[in-house]
Amino acid sequence: MKARCSASTALLGIVAALALWGPLALARTATHPDLKAEIRVAAIHAGLAVDMHRIALIHLHLHHVINCLVGVGSHQFDPRAGNPCKGLGNGAIPDSPVSGSIHFDLMHALRLAQSGERATAFAPAHHLAVETLHVLLLAKRSLVHG
């Protein structure tokens, strides 16, 4: 009888966990994109790019930004760079409303990050990383207060 109680208690725990955490797990799939999280992660990587002291690391983090913005379905997505936004959605740009200012800001951030990734000298790459971060923070603010 004791084993049966433990098994039913464990089953009840699993059912309770699914009831509590299931909706949160679904929110992080590509079928339920989390635009705010995609922008937040892109901004984190733009900030990491700003903090780097080597151009190769600036380029790496800017490509993380690019991957978060364009998503895995884009020809601009580079799986070799990594996907810090995996499971958050389809990319911040595809997940954003096309007619809104957030979409415009995200497209601007993408162009800045791409330019920074192509920069061959530290100072311009760093400057473009700062600008990318600034625009992503504006987009995030617009999303929260928009």
PyMOL commands that set and color helices and strands:
alter all, ss='L'
color gray80, all
select helices_A, chain A and resi 2-27+35-51+55-70+79-81+92-95+101-118+122-145
alter helices_A, ss='H'
color red, helices_A
deselect
rebuild
show_as cartoon
